[in-house]
């Protein structure tokens, strides 16, 4: 064995549940001892902790070691056992090629590999193949155990602690459970995830994991998880009740998912950035009024369509109509019996599921029409006619879903008119829109009387839902 002036030590462990790195530390100690016995100088140590050599995931330290070998900065490699180096035959062949070209010796604590001769290469390849087969069997056993646990409603071992639960993944952590309940109710009531994240940061609520602060990507997985409703999921499928207690009810989860579906369809597009987007109709032609103009002269106006189905001749000042709509909504909410009327609109579970299915069906119809146009199966005239009908069905399906999910828009808000007036400006736009869409089906804006510049309430013909 030649003298190595720049030996490299490589250590790896697949799973380090304690996070203390004790497994790789023992490998390093044994490799250092062997290097001392061989009078090799250890120039670098490469460690990949808690990374499998079978999964195919990138191992940063292993890749860095290969670069150093190819660059001639390494004379020999020490590893505790060949399966610490790789468990994949294809990866072993690449490693052999790199070491052979660089004339680098490879030694293990458990016995020399001997890559420099045919017998040594044969033994190394057999060892690697056996390790790969064992990893495959182990992976299958683990997956089968995970499925069994899921079917029994049990949590899997390992992994991060789920927010709202203790390290055993079963016992509630009550202070976090209260946060989840607040988040769910506020989201159902119409607040956006972005607003909720800002609220969490403003309140100084500790962030799960290592994230520096709350953000949408932190809030969303918590809210849409079936876990918080006491449901066991496995690979994206709900299998049934879990052994841990639920934080929110099944009905709250259905409402939460319905709201999420309703919000997701907009995708944060410009059409949903204004209070009355989609809720105003032209009194001349019946077309939808669209928002336009810079902030200081915003307006809702009828846009002239290429097929002349809309007139493009009517508009109304956005600030004025939004102010009127907010005041009218607050007055309507203060009416006797309104709270009871809203509560009476809660639909049963089957109807709620059907409403969501209707929305998805309508969205698929719109997509299919666009695909048929692209494939040349429809002319533009045929597409326009069919799309108008499909779009009307889509709007109606969305309206029905909004009516069902809008039942809780006033949760946490005093329905008294004075309190509503004070709190309206503090509500974020999604919450204001949720309240407006719950109360207002649409409003027809009639042409402005000649010679008047102020908002004339007689121009507005509101169609209230309740």
Secondary structure, 3 states (H helix, E strand, C coil): CCCCCCEEEEEEECCCCCCCCHHHHHHHHHHHHHHHHHCCCEEEEEEEECCCCCCCCCCHHHHHHHHHHHCCCCCEEEECCHHHHCCCHHHHHHHHHHHHHHCCEEEECCCCCCCCCHHHHHHHHHHHHHHHHHHHHHHHHHHHHHHHHHHCCCCCCCCCCCCCECCCCCCECHHHHHHHHHHHHHHHCCCCHHHHHHHHHHHCCCCCCCCCCCCHHHHHHHHHCHHHHCEEEECCEEEEECCCCCCCCHHHHHHHHHHHHHHHCCCCCHHHCCCCCCCEEECCCCCEEEEECCHHHCEEEECCCCCCCCCCCCEEEHHHHHHHHHHHHHHHHCCCCHHHHHHCCCCCHHHHHHHHHHHHHHHHHHHHHHHHHHCCCCCHHHHHHHHHHHHHHHHHHHHHHHHHHHHHCCCCCCCCHHHHHHHHCCCCHHHHHHHHHHHEEEEEECCCCCCCCCCCHHHEEEEECC
